[in-house]
Amino acid sequence: MPETNDQPDMEPAIQELKNIRETLSPDEWRDARIYRHIDEYKLDYTLIATKISSGQVHYYVPDTGVFEPLKLQG
């Protein structure tokens, strides 16, 4: 689901992801979006973007401050 603003207690987390999204270079990243999802019984938010050089979708890891490839299972 795309980002929403219906969880006021999550606002700092969303704002942090928005700030990271704004710093992404358009020459390196495209389609950067914030998604909300249920992670271990709690609502969470994730920043996802496509790395142009590889075409792979990556997600931002707040603990490390880096993007990791997203492993999609079909």
C-alpha positions in Angstrom: 0.0 0.0 0.0 1.3 3.5 -0.7 2.1 5.8 2.1 -0.7 7.3 4.2 -0.9 9.7 7.1 -3.5 7.9 9.2 -1.1 6.8 12.0 0.0 9.9 13.9 2.4 7.9 16.2 4.3 6.7 13.1 4.9 10.3 11.8 8.6 10.4 12.9 9.3 7.1 11.1 7.5 8.3 8.0 9.2 11.7 8.1 12.6 10.0 8.3 11.9 7.9 5.3 10.7 11.0 3.4 13.9 12.7 4.2 15.9 9.8 2.9 13.8 9.6 -0.2 14.5 13.3 -0.9 18.3 12.7 -0.8 18.2 9.9 -3.4 20.0 10.7 -6.6 17.7 10.5 -9.7 20.7 9.2 -11.6 21.0 6.2 -9.3 17.5 5.5 -8.0 13.9 5.6 -9.5 10.4 4.8 -8.3 11.2 5.5 -4.6 8.1 4.9 -2.5 7.1 4.5 1.1 4.9 1.5 1.9 3.1 0.5 5.0 2.9 -3.2 6.0 2.3 -5.5 9.0 5.7 -6.8 10.4 5.4 -9.2 13.2 2.0 -8.0 14.3 2.8 -4.3 14.1 2.3 -1.6 11.5 5.6 -0.6 9.9 6.8 1.5 7.0 9.5 0.7 4.4 11.2 2.8 1.7 11.6 0.9 -1.5 13.4 2.1 -4.7 14.7 0.6 -7.9 18.5 0.9 -8.5 18.9 2.0 -12.1 22.3 0.3 -12.7 20.9 -3.2 -11.8 17.2 -2.8 -12.2 16.8 -4.4 -8.8 14.3 -3.3 -6.2 16.0 -2.3 -2.9 14.7 -1.5 0.6 16.1 1.0 3.1 17.4 -0.5 6.4 17.2 2.2 9.1 19.5 0.4 11.5 22.4 0.4 9.0 21.4 3.4 6.8 21.9 1.5 3.6 19.7 0.0 0.8 19.6 -3.8 0.5 18.3 -5.8 -2.4 14.7 -6.9 -1.9 14.3 -10.7 -2.3 11.0 -11.3 -3.9 9.5 -14.8 -3.9 6.9 -15.7 -6.5 
